[in-house]
Amino acid sequence: HSVCNRDCLKGLDADPFEDRFMDSTISPFYVPILCGWRRIMQESTFAAKNPRGTVYYRAPCGRPLHMMSEIVDYLEVTRSDLTVDMFTFSFEVDETRYVFIEKGSVVTDDLTNGAETRPISVVNETNDNEPIPKFMYRASRYPLRAEVDMTTIKKEFCSGCDCTDDCRDWTKCACQRLTHRESFRAEASHKNITKGYSNRLLEEKVGTGIYECNENCGCSRKRCLNRVVQNDMKVPIQMMRTEGMGWGLRTLVDIPKGTFVSCYHGAVMSDAIADKNEGGDEYYADLDFYEQVELEKLNSGIDTMLDQGVFFDDIGARELTEEEKQKADNGDWLVKMRREEEKKKRRGRRKRVE
């Protein structure tokens, strides 16, 4: 047949979060196999792009699919409940492989007490009998104290896109353009313009952060290619005791590079509260990400490249206006930083003239 539709799924399609798929031995990449798909791995007999071999899929109707764009197209036209992050063309991934744990080593079956879609077991295969650290598992961030302001973590502070194609084309998605624009600004070479997710995989670090789609967008949360960390956890993970290195976390199945595993949640606190904490700050994460990025750019001299006028009216690419100078006098951190940079440039010009 030339055109596929819902009937091509042969009635085998299923919600990937059904209880039968939640077993820790079932990889998210094995779920399509249980829904009538076939994943074929072919060993290479000659030097090719992938010297080890190639991977392709056969859909339930028998149609061969050789690249991720074809998978995305098929899932869309058949209205499948499966999502693109349950497929991988990585030859290194074996969707049938999983970590086997002796039952006697399991300390608890679910550390989260049902807070996550998948249970997170805890195992200790060492001989130290170390108890599980005392803490309360949280599936989302929360204010440590009532005075911690979290009002900016709301959809009213987010922009949105109006995509209707699951945000497949980043050049037309306002959220993905934000990711690309900020990454481009911070990259001295200005060569890589494909930053961000690729079919829900993060193939390389993005120092300026990812702008995911949100509640203000017109795209589907389940299918959007620019929604990853906000979705439910798909990969089975486990907390385990290690030899000499304390407690750690591991996945129980093969995953390709760039796969989202889980979020790092915790208590949100102010700088004043953090400074008073005597328990150490080794597990702290700085949430003033914008300030950190601006400092990194300033220290590396990248902002001096913005005078080419590549982007919208950036105060780092021109002289400060009177209004911005007034903001600096009133304590605006970013404007103060730009102003100091401006003074350095002027001093440099004066020295050259002398």
Secondary structure, 3 states (H helix, E strand, C coil): CCCCCHHHHCCCCCCCCCHHHCCCCCCCCCHHHHCCCEEEEEECCCCCCCCCEEEEEECCCCCEECCHHHHHHHHHHHCCCCCHHHCCCCCCCCCCCECCCCHHHEEECCCCCCCCCCCCEEEECCCCCCCCCCCCCCCCCEECCCCCCCCCCCHHHCCCCCCCCCCCCHHHCHHHHHHHHHHHHHCCCCCCCCCCEECCEECCCCCCCCCCCCCCCCCCCCCCCCCCCCCCCCCCEEEEECCCCCEEEEECECCCCCCCCCCCCCEECCHHHHHHCCCCCCCCCCCCHHHHHHHHHHHHCHHHHHHHCCCCCCCCCCCCCHHHHHHHHCCCHHHHHHHHHHHHHHHHHHHHHC
